[in-house]
Amino acid sequence: MPEPAPDPVLHVPVLLQEVLDNLPVPAGGRVLDLTLGLGGHAEAILARADAQTRYLGVDRDPRARERARARLGSDARLSILPGTYEDVWEDPTFQNLMHLHAPEGLDVVLMDLGVSSLQLKDPGRGFSFMTEGPLDMRMDPDSGPTALDWLAEQTDTTLADAIYAYGEERASRPVARAILRSLAQGTLRTTLDLAAAVYTVLPREVARRKKQIDPATRTFQAIRIAVNGELARLAGAITAAAMSLKPGGRLGVISFHSLEDRIAKQTLRRLAGIYDGPGRTAPEPLPRLLRLIHAGGLKAGEAEAQANPPSRSARLRIGERLAEPQPTRTTR
Ligand SMILES: C[S@@+](CC[C@H](N)C(=O)[O-])C[C@H]1O[C@@H](n2cnc3c(N)ncnc32)[C@H](O)[C@@H]1O
């Protein structure tokens, strides 16, 4: 299979070698990529797979699907579907494709969570505090409220709670008050206005002097997660993905921050029958569907971390479907 040309938008898929090494696609393999993005992982996986392989890519962002189609659309092994990894399971087209191509289950499922470089680098999408853009932040620009609409529905308390829960921002209360004050004054229109409201509480110069991350990072992350409902149903989506595997099939989940990773880790451990609750014994047995591969997850090596800074915060967690559900370990 010839190596395809690189995408013109610079997008380097993270942990690519770890994905290729640990999510092997057998001859005639069946692959589901629930976060197709710009098709970076898809391109590399397809370049190594045989002609009988089928690759189904799902993404909620129509522009990402367009880019992936432009990059890989001529590959007859690939089908691209709109949808979210939470809801695609109910989509009749998805169900038909699964029935047709993977009646016995999937060999590989990949979930590369979060936003893509295409989304982050386009000022018009409103994800970045570095460039001026509308306060949008929707991964699917055709669905749900924009960040500005969402902010307009918040109170000091609900906004502070979201900024604390999804951004782990310790100054969440004063930051929330500053944002809503700016909104009430009619000065909150763009990403730079939002960042400016955060800096009134957490001055950027102080962070720079202390070589800390930009103080707007945590608040932008929190609002983005809230607007896109990123964490609310992640555990259910990981569980559905694990259940769609055939025996020996593998699920890989790549997370980019501690909140996502905690959910990925806890869900995969639970699916592996590992009890993490309080006390030493599970109140009721958990069926054991998976075994964990590299229990602590895989992180970028030094070379990748240097070459592609976003990879520094990425972690790949992998579960392999067992032949039969096994009795659980009810004690820790
Ligand atoms: C980190 S990027 C994936 C990059 C991709 N692996 C590549 O190599 O090009 C994450 C993608 O997941 C998509 N996404 C985020 N949440 C989603 C969800 N709930 N359902 C479907 N797609 C989602 C985003 O639109 C984005 O394109």
The ligand as a Gaussian input file, in Angstrom:
#p B3LYP/6-31G(d) Opt

LIG

0 1
 C       -7.737000      14.593000      19.194000
 S       -8.809000      14.693000      17.835000
 C       -8.572000      13.177000      16.991000
 C       -7.420000      13.205000      16.046000
 C       -7.310000      11.963000      15.193000
 N       -7.032000      10.786000      15.980000
 C       -6.249000      12.163000      14.152000
 O       -5.219000      11.484000      14.207000
 O       -6.424000      12.998000      13.259000
 C      -10.356000      14.440000      18.572000
 C      -11.531000      14.442000      17.610000
 O      -12.609000      13.868000      18.314000
 C      -13.779000      14.551000      17.962000
 N      -14.696000      14.364000      19.070000
 C      -14.622000      14.893000      20.301000
 N      -15.650000      14.458000      21.061000
 C      -16.368000      13.614000      20.288000
 C      -17.531000      12.838000      20.517000
 N      -18.173000      12.864000      21.685000
 N      -17.977000      12.065000      19.515000
 C      -17.335000      12.055000      18.309000
 N      -16.253000      12.791000      18.029000
 C      -15.763000      13.553000      19.015000
 C      -13.373000      15.974000      17.746000
 O      -14.273000      16.631000      16.887000
 C      -11.974000      15.807000      17.139000
 O      -12.037000      15.850000      15.747000

